[in-house]
């Protein structure tokens, strides 16, 4: 073997490494993991709305865990992060921080609705961040934001925001949410599932000033599963079949949204135009 052949043989391993890198075979860039944060509203010393036989915090947690379980089982490329997996209190700003720290692609907050003074109503609704366009929408936001009253330093942490004062909600009139279109689209998909798959009364997509959505830096929705203040709906929300059906609906909406986003990024799909929130 002459000198030239020995030199070439020594160079061959290095040449192979360079070729692999050139064609992306050596240490390829992995696709970004899709992250969804599932937030079970209320918890711990904050029961949420209280019905005749149950508390909102427990319904929310059961459905949240079921949604996450379905995603984990069927979507191996998705990371599920919960804001809570047991009966503990998590401040509103901490819930959004969990999502932001996880660099989440989606934030889904799960709640149960209620009406005061023995009024009854039926149906599921999904909400996005925005200015409440009716007194009814404002009341929903007030009830959900009242969670901060369980926090001893809420006036400092939320810059003087008073969840029971209509004047505090003026801040949402001037907010520009760059994720609004995606949030409304996901909300529309959830409502379609609630109506068609879950056979629930469709109360539509709405906007209101939710603090938990305000601080999240990704497409975000807040789901109201039904009315714990309506006896028939409360009974449904406390059955295994009821919580499983609602969880399946949210999961299917998530799946559709994720597939559409992947198709758009691959250049072979478009996102349908969502209905306007009320």
Buried (B, 14 or more C-beta within 10 A) or exposed (E): EEEEEEEEEEEEEEEEEEEEEEEEEEEEEEEEEBBBBBBBBBBEEBBBBEBEEBBBBBBBBBBBBBBBEBBEEEBEEBBBBBBBEEBEBBBBBBBBBBBBEBEBBBBBBBBBBBBEEEEEBBBBBBBBBBBBEEEEBBBBBBBBBBBBEBBEEBEEBBEEBBBEEEEBBEEBEEEEBEBBBBBBBBBBBBBBBBBEBBEBBBBBBBBBBBBBBBBBEBBBBBBBBBBBBBEEBBBBBBEEEBBBBBBBBBBBBBBBBBEBBBEEEEEEEEEEEBBEBB
